[in-house]
Amino acid sequence: MTPASVRALLSGLVDYAGLFPPAALGMDAVVAEYARWRRSPEAWMLGRFVVPAARLVELARSADAHWPEPGAGEPWRLSALVGADAHGDAARLAAFNTEHAGRAVVDTAELKAGSPHEAEAALDAVPAGVTPFVEVPLGEDLGGLLDALKRRGARAKVRTGGVVPEAIPDPAAVARFITACAAAGVSFKATAGLHHPVRADQALTYEPGSPRAVMHGFLNVFAAAAFARGGASLAELEAVLREEDSLAFRFDDPGLTWHGRSASTDALAAARRDFASSFGSCSFAEPVADLRALGFLAPESQPALARGLAPEGQPAGPRGLS
């Protein structure tokens, strides 16, 4: 049986972003993939469907047959990426939510900002009732940006990888980001390069001759977030992010332990609820398959997709961006 602490840490963790490079699957294929995973035994790990705001009308056409009728099931929750036309995209979000109420809802939006001023301007466009996540740059003093997000009730977003080695941030930078968010009281999500549970050397795409690099693990990142909430130092967080031994993460029903540092199951659930929201991934199959191979998930029956196959038998999604 999957330990309660694993469920607390991983529940709703993976926002499915199969539309985005390098997976870049077509809308129909991505919609079908997400719908199948919603019916799978691993559905408890599945988060939102990530879509550019500019493609919401296209999504509605493809997904209409999959969405429940109002009151007949849980609506699909969506996270929409807002582009350069922030106000136009905001209008698209509002129109979508009105037209498809009870069947699907855009309840989060993802934006970018490099300064407090840019953050304020972007957030002005977000419709009421939609939670904004603002992607912030690493390697700089984040105090002003995080203060602006906190003041506006917004959340942060961190990019943790890509399809080239130089896109992967150093663990020290990610540790500083998590520490700064914890100190500011700002929740965050992550995106890109977190297909694997534990930090390891991996191919960055499925293409022949793909570059390789040491990629961040999502267990590392979200365990570090939980420990940060428990008062772990910056040095400890960096050590958690650098951990490459899956056996160092010990889960049981009472909680998670890593080299003497522990977080209870209740603390893990609180960290996920109030601080570390989710991560975007253009594959859901790969995280599930890896977790099961490492023994973090019980060996339940699983569909072919969980063994790494996407529609038409193609790879479920490359390991890089989402």
Secondary structure as the mmCIF struct_conf table of DSSP 4:
data_model
#
loop_
_struct_conf.conf_type_id
_struct_conf.id
_struct_conf.beg_label_comp_id
_struct_conf.beg_label_asym_id
_struct_conf.beg_label_seq_id
_struct_conf.end_label_comp_id
_struct_conf.end_label_asym_id
_struct_conf.end_label_seq_id
HELX_RH_AL_P HELX_RH_AL_P1 ALA A 4 LEU A 10
TURN_TY1_P TURN_TY1_P1 SER A 11 GLY A 12
STRN STRN1 VAL A 14 TYR A 16
TURN_TY1_P TURN_TY1_P2 GLY A 18 LEU A 19
BEND BEND1 PHE A 20 PHE A 20
TURN_TY1_P TURN_TY1_P3 PRO A 21 ALA A 23
HELX_RH_AL_P HELX_RH_AL_P2 MET A 27 ARG A 38
TURN_TY1_P TURN_TY1_P4 ARG A 39 ARG A 39
BEND BEND2 SER A 40 SER A 40
TURN_TY1_P TURN_TY1_P5 PRO A 41 GLU A 42
HELX_RH_3T_P HELX_RH_3T_P1 ALA A 43 MET A 45
STRN STRN2 LEU A 46 PRO A 52
HELX_RH_3T_P HELX_RH_3T_P2 ALA A 53 ARG A 55
HELX_RH_AL_P HELX_RH_AL_P3 LEU A 56 ALA A 63
TURN_TY1_P TURN_TY1_P6 ASP A 64 HIS A 66
BEND BEND3 TRP A 67 TRP A 67
HELX_LH_PP_P HELX_LH_PP_P1 PRO A 68 GLU A 69
TURN_TY1_P TURN_TY1_P7 PRO A 70 GLY A 71
BEND BEND4 ALA A 72 GLY A 73
HELX_LH_PP_P HELX_LH_PP_P2 GLU A 74 PRO A 75
STRN STRN3 TRP A 76 LEU A 81
HELX_LH_PP_P HELX_LH_PP_P3 VAL A 82 VAL A 82
BEND BEND5 ALA A 84 ALA A 84
HELX_RH_AL_P HELX_RH_AL_P4 ALA A 86 GLU A 99
TURN_TY1_P TURN_TY1_P8 HIS A 100 ARG A 103
STRN STRN4 ALA A 104 LYS A 112
BEND BEND6 GLY A 114 SER A 115
HELX_RH_AL_P HELX_RH_AL_P5 PRO A 116 LEU A 123
TURN_TY1_P TURN_TY1_P9 ASP A 124 ALA A 125
BEND BEND7 VAL A 126 VAL A 126
HELX_LH_PP_P HELX_LH_PP_P4 PRO A 127 PRO A 127
TURN_TY1_P TURN_TY1_P10 ALA A 128 GLY A 129
STRN STRN5 THR A 131 GLU A 135
BEND BEND8 LEU A 138 GLU A 140
HELX_RH_AL_P HELX_RH_AL_P6 GLY A 143 ARG A 152
TURN_TY1_P TURN_TY1_P11 GLY A 153 GLY A 153
STRN STRN6 ARG A 155 ARG A 159
BEND BEND9 VAL A 163 VAL A 164
HELX_RH_3T_P HELX_RH_3T_P3 PRO A 165 ALA A 167
BEND BEND10 ILE A 168 ILE A 168
HELX_LH_PP_P HELX_LH_PP_P5 PRO A 169 ASP A 170
HELX_RH_AL_P HELX_RH_AL_P7 PRO A 171 ALA A 184
TURN_TY1_P TURN_TY1_P12 GLY A 185 GLY A 185
STRN STRN7 PHE A 188 THR A 191
BEND BEND11 ALA A 192 GLY A 193
BEND BEND12 HIS A 196 VAL A 198
STRN STRN8 ALA A 200 ALA A 203
BEND BEND13 LEU A 204 GLU A 207
TURN_TY1_P TURN_TY1_P13 PRO A 208 GLY A 209
STRN STRN9 ARG A 212 MET A 215
HELX_LH_PP_P HELX_LH_PP_P6 HIS A 216 HIS A 216
HELX_RH_AL_P HELX_RH_AL_P8 PHE A 218 ARG A 229
TURN_TY1_P TURN_TY1_P14 GLY A 230 GLY A 231
HELX_RH_AL_P HELX_RH_AL_P9 LEU A 234 ARG A 242
HELX_RH_3T_P HELX_RH_3T_P4 SER A 246 ALA A 248
STRN STRN10 PHE A 249 ASP A 252
TURN_TY1_P TURN_TY1_P15 ASP A 253 PRO A 254
STRN STRN11 GLY A 255 TRP A 258
TURN_TY1_P TURN_TY1_P16 HIS A 259 GLY A 260
STRN STRN12 ARG A 261 SER A 264
HELX_RH_AL_P HELX_RH_AL_P10 THR A 265 ASP A 274
TURN_TY1_P TURN_TY1_P17 PHE A 275 PHE A 275
STRN STRN13 ALA A 276 SER A 281
BEND BEND14 CYS A 282 CYS A 282
BEND BEND15 PHE A 284 PHE A 284
HELX_RH_AL_P HELX_RH_AL_P11 ALA A 285 ALA A 293
TURN_TY1_P TURN_TY1_P18 LEU A 294 GLY A 295
BEND BEND16 PHE A 296 LEU A 297
HELX_RH_3T_P HELX_RH_3T_P5 ALA A 304 ARG A 307
TURN_TY1_P TURN_TY1_P19 GLY A 308 GLY A 308
STRN STRN14 LEU A 309 LEU A 309
HELX_RH_3T_P HELX_RH_3T_P6 PRO A 311 GLY A 313
STRN STRN15 PRO A 315 PRO A 315
BEND BEND17 ALA A 316 ALA A 316
BEND BEND18 ARG A 319 GLY A 320
#
